[in-house]
Amino acid sequence: MSSSNPFSDRLLSGKRILITGGGTGLGRGVARHLVEHGAEVHLWGRREAVLAEAAAEASESRPGSAHFDTVDVRDYDNIDDAMGRIWSEHGPLTGVINNAAANFIAQTKDLSPRAFSAITSTVMNGSFHTTHAAGKRWIADGLPGSVVSTLTTWVWTGSAFVVPSAMAKAAVHSMTMSLAVEWAKYGIRLNALAPGPIPTDYAWEMLNPTENSSVGATQTDQIPAGRNGTIEELANLTMFLLSDACDYLTGQTIAMDGGQMLAGPGTFAGLTNLTDADWEQIRETSKAASEQSKSQRSV
């Protein structure tokens, strides 16, 4: 695995890119790379303190190049107002990364309607609302744009025990293909990435909360490449899609998983052997992590 940088530090010069869910995890990690390659980034999330830290971290190499706003992507009016502020205070975006997500492993029979909605409204509704709010402005202004959505290989295989996420991610996969055709005449491209396991703190607490849940999609020994992916690799592929390197590429979801899906679906099917006691432990551990996250939210 090479750690060399394949791109010029001016690859994204002049680009203004929004990252939803930019305060933590993959979004936060990718933001720094975008700035290091010339972009101005805008980070959205629900926890102001976390966003402020992420923006400061991202702009270390170029002070003033990262901005943030507290936005609930489930709320279209909230999104449209925040998008308008970017346009009026900074200028039009050139790219959007739909990264905001919610997920946890659970037996589907035990899911409440509220839990289902919390995941699907963030992933599916949030991705559409953000894409729509940027897209309608690009079209009205006669500007091109690029949308990159963070998905998983479950869009092709489905996955037990993360059914709301699998359904919502599949919907965004469909949006990517559909709008790629509808908006191509405006110079707007839509693509998506389906990374394999790239461990980040909060996501891993929700997807692999206990020793007994260490089965399937989160496990390195299920990956032919023999390792997890890295944020640097994800950032490199993201930057290529957001750059001007290939304007002919649109409507594609690209798997980046070390061959995991081809060797056998990278899903949570292995959790079928867990007992009710195992699931109760998982539920309590996940609930504690979720409550800690909620206590930090500003919106």
Secondary structure, 3 states (H helix, E strand, C coil): CCCCCCCCCCCCCCCEEEEECCCCHHHHHHHHHHHHCCCEEEEEECCHHHHHHHHHHHCCCCCCCEEEEECCCCCHHHHHHHHHHHHHHCCCCCEEEECCCCCCCCCHHHCCHHHHHHHHHHHHHHHHHHHHHHHHHHHHHCCCEEEEEECCCHHHHCCCCCHHHHHHHHHHHHHHHHHHHHCHHHCEEEEEEEECCCCCHHHHHHHCCCHHHCCHHHCHHHCCCCCCCCHHHHHHHHHHHHCCCCCCCCCCEEEECCCHHHHCCCCCHHHHHCCHHHHHHHHHHHHHHHHHHHCCCCC
